[in-house]
């Protein structure tokens, strides 16, 4: 009987199986990779190509990058407010969708204005 009580208590503190925990971890890692890696920091890696393609000056390229950071800071506040209301899963899914939309806008940008909008959305 004590062994069953210990097992029941362990299941209450960790309701996820090892396989489910691994799946959740991989999903979270992928979301972070998309939101931070591709969406937020890819712009900086491609600034030389963007400057050449869209004839951006150093000031314009820097303003776009700075704007992305400002939007990121605002998004943290918005996510903090929305998470208790909608739950972490919904906010995380929305972050992934928004980051993906921003990256797609950057990829399809025909001019510097659309590039800026895409970078801000992705940020």
Buried (B, 14 or more C-beta within 10 A) or exposed (E): EEEEEEEEEEEEEEEEEEEEEEEEEEBEEEBEEBBEEBBBEBBEEEBEEBBEEBEBEEEBBEEBBEBBEEBBEEBEEEBEEBBEEEEEEEBBBBBBEBBBBBBEBBEEBEEBEBBBBBBBBBB
